[in-house]
Amino acid sequence: MDPSGSDGSGSGQDLARVGRLLAQIVAPATLLASVLMYFGSVRLSRMYALLGVNSSVLSFTTQDYVLRSVHVADEPALISLLVLLVLILVAPFANDQLMRLTTWHRTATMWTGAALLALGAVSIVAFLAAMCHWLGKSWDLPILVQSLLLDLGAALVFYGFYVFTMVRTGQVVSTTSHIVQRTVLVALVLLSLLWMVDDRARRAGEADAKDMKEHPEQHLVAVVVYAPQRLNLEDPGINEIPLTDPNAEFRYKYTGLRLLIESSGQYFVVSVCWPTTTGTRAIALPADGSIRLETLSDGKKRSCPKGR
């Protein structure tokens, strides 16, 4: 935003400055791994919460979290990189052109600064209205749009103040002040990126849960459970079959089950009719050898009654 940075080095240095600040707090590799793990945990927590399992009882590995986070960050990262690219390459050129068009007339420059401030204020107010739901559902904007409104508003306000500084003094009075403004703007874009990825991770978890409920035969393997005593599994679709051999180790057989996940020394199973019940219900069974679990090759979609 300052003529001395018209080669784009000013904004680039601001990005490097933010990177150096973060590097002083935590190692870059550790920071990246932590961010990816967080987004992966957001996605998995949201998905299993909708499936009826508290993710705190599941023992996911770092690899599980990272793999679940990779594709949710691609679109927000691309958008944020494009915004930063505009700040680094396009903004200095636009600044030079604006200064050439307005410096010959003080009033024109002041009106330009006022217009930028007004547009920035409108953008920030629109962001606040959407985030705080001031206008109800009629102004329920996606997080992506809210982030762009905030970034655009902050950029226009900062640049508007810069233009007024040029009008009042004819030069940049405080280089430090403008460096701080640019650095804050770059940091704000990065925070917006994290906000967008967090929202996308939650929506990805919801989509995963919905797909698993609608097509369990494509995602969950069918299983048969053998137990030495009755387990009292009474959900629709589950069949309890007493075994007649008095010398058998396992006296009861349960069919109509699908394996949701094995974690923390437990099998989490659901009924084949689980998606049609009025509430999600996952059943935890010990994976310690006290029961036997066999998998089946069953990709059929079951016909189940609606409701419990």
C-alpha positions in Angstrom: 0.0 0.0 0.0 3.0 2.2 0.1 4.7 3.4 -3.0 8.0 2.1 -1.8 6.5 -1.3 -1.9 5.3 -1.0 -5.5 7.5 -3.9 -6.6 5.4 -6.2 -4.4 8.2 -6.7 -1.9 6.4 -4.9 0.9 3.5 -7.4 1.1 5.8 -10.3 0.5 7.9 -9.2 3.4 4.8 -9.0 5.5 4.0 -12.6 4.8 7.6 -13.6 5.6 7.3 -11.6 8.8 4.2 -13.5 9.9 6.0 -16.7 9.1 9.1 -15.8 11.1 6.8 -14.9 14.1 5.1 -18.2 14.0 8.4 -20.0 13.6 9.6 -18.4 16.8 6.6 -19.8 18.7 6.6 -23.3 17.2 8.6 -25.3 14.7 7.0 -25.1 11.2 6.7 -28.9 10.9 5.1 -29.2 14.3 2.7 -26.3 13.5 1.6 -27.9 10.2 1.1 -31.3 11.8 -0.9 -29.7 14.7 -3.1 -27.8 12.3 -3.8 -30.9 10.1 -4.5 -33.0 13.2 -7.0 -30.4 14.5 -9.0 -30.3 11.2 -8.9 -34.1 11.0 -10.2 -34.3 14.6 -13.0 -31.8 13.8 -14.1 -33.9 10.8 -14.0 -37.2 12.6 -15.6 -35.8 15.8 -18.5 -34.4 13.9 -19.0 -37.5 11.8 -19.0 -40.0 14.8 -21.2 -37.6 16.9 -23.9 -37.9 14.2 -23.4 -41.6 14.1 -24.0 -41.9 17.8 -20.4 -42.4 19.1 -18.4 -40.0 21.2 -15.1 -39.7 19.5 -13.3 -39.3 22.8 -13.6 -43.1 23.3 -12.0 -43.8 19.9 -8.2 -44.1 19.6 -7.4 -42.4 16.3 -3.7 -42.1 15.3 -2.0 -39.0 14.0 -2.1 -40.6 10.5 -5.9 -41.0 10.8 -6.4 -37.3 11.6 -4.0 -36.0 8.9 -5.5 -38.2 6.1 -8.9 -36.9 7.0 -7.8 -33.3 6.9 -6.0 -33.1 3.6 -8.8 -32.6 1.1 -10.8 -30.3 3.3 -8.1 -27.7 3.2 -7.5 -27.6 -0.6 -10.2 -25.1 -1.7 -9.9 -22.6 1.2 -6.1 -22.7 0.9 -6.3 -22.0 -2.9 -8.7 -19.0 -2.2 -6.5 -17.6 0.5 -3.4 -18.0 -1.6 -5.1 -16.1 -4.4 -6.0 -13.3 -2.0 -2.4 -13.1 -0.8 -1.3 -13.1 -4.5 -3.5 -10.1 -5.2 -2.1 -8.4 -2.1 1.5 -9.1 -3.2 1.3 -8.5 -6.9 -1.8 -6.6 -7.9 -2.2 -4.2 -5.0 1.1 -2.4 -5.5 0.4 -1.9 -9.2 -3.1 -0.7 -8.5 -1.7 1.7 -5.9 0.7 3.2 -8.4 -2.0 3.8 -11.0 -4.3 5.3 -8.4 -1.7 7.7 -7.2 -0.9 8.8 -10.8 -4.7 9.5 -11.4 -5.4 11.3 -8.2 -2.2 13.2 -7.0 -2.9 16.0 -9.4 -6.1 16.9 -7.6 -6.2 16.9 -3.8 -10.0 16.7 -3.7 -10.2 13.7 -6.0 -7.7 11.9 -3.8 -9.7 12.6 -0.7 -12.9 11.4 -2.3 -11.1 8.3 -3.4 -10.0 7.6 0.2 -13.5 8.3 1.5 -15.0 5.9 -1.0 -12.5 3.2 0.0 -13.3 3.7 3.7 -17.0 3.6 3.0 -16.8 0.4 1.0 -14.6 -1.2 3.6 -17.0 -0.2 6.4 -19.9 -1.7 4.4 -18.0 -4.9 3.9 -17.2 -5.2 7.6 -20.8 -4.4 8.6 -22.1 -7.0 6.2 -19.6 -9.5 7.7 -20.8 -8.7 11.2 -24.5 -8.9 10.1 -23.9 -12.4 8.7 -21.8 -13.7 11.6 -24.1 -12.4 14.3 -27.3 -13.2 12.4 -28.6 -9.6 12.8 -30.9 -10.1 9.8 -31.9 -13.7 10.5 -31.8 -16.5 8.0 -32.3 -14.0 5.1 -28.6 -13.0 5.6 -27.2 -16.5 6.3 -24.0 -16.3 4.2 -21.5 -19.2 3.8 -18.4 -19.0 5.9 -16.4 -18.6 2.7 -18.3 -15.4 1.8 -18.1 -14.1 5.4 -14.3 -14.6 5.4 -13.9 -12.7 2.0 -16.1 -9.9 3.3 -13.9 -9.5 6.4 -10.6 -9.6 4.4 -11.9 -7.2 1.8 -13.3 -4.8 4.3 -10.1 -4.7 6.3 -8.0 -4.2 3.2 -10.2 -1.3 2.0 -10.2 0.4 5.4 -6.4 0.1 5.8 -5.8 1.4 2.3 -8.4 4.2 2.8 -6.4 5.4 5.8 -3.3 5.2 3.7 -4.8 7.5 1.0 -5.8 10.0 3.6 -2.3 10.0 5.0 -1.0 10.8 1.6 -3.5 13.6 1.2 -2.7 15.2 4.5 1.1 14.9 4.5 2.0 14.2 0.9 4.2 11.3 2.0 4.1 8.3 4.3 4.4 9.6 7.8 5.0 6.4 9.7 6.5 3.5 7.8 6.1 1.4 10.9 2.4 2.1 11.1 1.9 0.8 7.5 4.1 -2.2 8.1 1.9 -3.1 11.1 -1.3 -2.6 9.0 0.0 -4.9 6.2 1.2 -7.5 8.7 -2.2 -7.5 10.4 -3.9 -7.9 7.1 -1.8 -10.9 6.1 -2.4 -12.5 9.5 -6.1 -11.8 9.1 -6.1 -13.6 5.7 -4.4 -16.6 7.3 -6.9 -16.7 10.2 -9.7 -16.6 7.7 -8.1 -19.6 6.0 -8.2 -21.5 9.3 -11.8 -20.5 9.8 -12.8 -21.6 6.3 -11.0 -25.0 6.7 -12.6 -25.5 10.1 -16.1 -25.0 8.7 -15.4 -27.2 5.7 -14.1 -30.0 8.0 -17.3 -29.9 10.0 -19.4 -30.0 6.8 -17.3 -32.9 5.5 -17.9 -34.8 8.7 -21.7 -34.2 8.3 -21.5 -35.4 4.7 -19.6 -38.5 5.7 -22.2 -39.4 8.3 -25.1 -38.8 6.0 -23.5 -41.0 3.3 -22.8 -43.7 5.7 -26.4 -43.7 7.0 -27.9 -43.6 3.5 -25.6 -46.3 2.1 -24.3 -48.4 5.0 -23.9 -51.5 2.8 -21.2 -49.6 0.9 -19.2 -48.5 4.0 -19.9 -50.9 6.8 -19.0 -54.6 6.7 -21.7 -57.1 7.8 -20.8 -59.1 10.9 -22.1 -62.0 13.0 -21.5 -61.9 16.7 -21.2 -65.1 18.9 -21.5 -64.6 22.7 -21.5 -67.0 25.7 -24.5 -65.3 27.1 -27.4 -63.2 26.0 -26.5 -59.6 25.0 -30.0 -58.3 24.9 -29.6 -56.6 21.5 -33.1 -55.6 20.6 -32.8 -53.0 17.8 -34.8 -53.6 14.7 -33.0 -55.9 12.2 -31.0 -57.8 14.8 -31.8 -61.4 15.2 -30.9 -63.5 18.3 -30.4 -67.2 17.6 -29.9 -69.6 20.5 -27.3 -72.3 19.7 -28.4 -75.8 20.7 -25.1 -77.4 21.4 -24.8 -77.5 25.2 -21.0 -77.9 25.0 -20.5 -74.9 22.7 -18.4 -72.0 24.1 -20.7 -69.5 22.5 -24.5 -70.1 23.2 -26.0 -67.2 21.2 -25.6 -65.9 17.7 -26.5 -62.4 16.6 -27.1 -61.5 12.9 -28.2 -58.3 11.3 -25.2 -56.2 12.5 -22.6 -54.0 10.7 -19.3 -53.0 12.1 -19.0 -49.3 12.5 -15.4 -49.2 13.8 -13.0 -51.1 16.1 -11.2 -48.9 18.5 -10.0 -48.7 22.1 -10.4 -52.5 22.6 -14.1 -52.4 21.6 -16.2 -53.2 18.6 -18.8 -50.5 17.8 -21.6 -52.2 15.8 -25.0 -51.0 14.5 -28.1 -52.7 13.3 -28.6 -53.2 9.6 -31.8 -51.1 10.2 -29.9 -48.5 12.1 -30.4 -45.7 9.5 -34.2 -46.1 9.6 -34.6 -45.8 13.4 -35.6 -42.6 15.1 -32.2 -42.1 16.7 -28.7 -43.2 16.1 -27.5 -46.0 18.4 -24.1 -47.6 18.3 -23.5 -50.7 20.4 -20.1 -51.2 22.1 -18.9 -54.8 22.5 -15.6 -55.9 24.0 -12.9 -56.9 21.6 -11.1 -59.0 24.3 -11.9 -62.5 23.1 -15.0 -62.9 25.3 -17.1 -62.7 22.1 -16.4 -63.8 18.6 -17.0 -61.6 15.6 -17.1 -62.9 12.0 -17.3 -60.7 8.9 -19.6 -61.4 6.0 -19.6 -60.5 2.4 -22.9 -58.8 2.3 -23.4 -55.7 0.2 -27.2 -55.8 0.1 -29.3 -52.9 1.3 -31.8 -54.2 3.9 -35.5 -53.5 3.8 -36.4 -52.2 7.3 -39.4 -50.7 8.9 -39.5 -47.0 9.3 -39.0 -45.8 12.9 -38.3 -47.9 15.9 
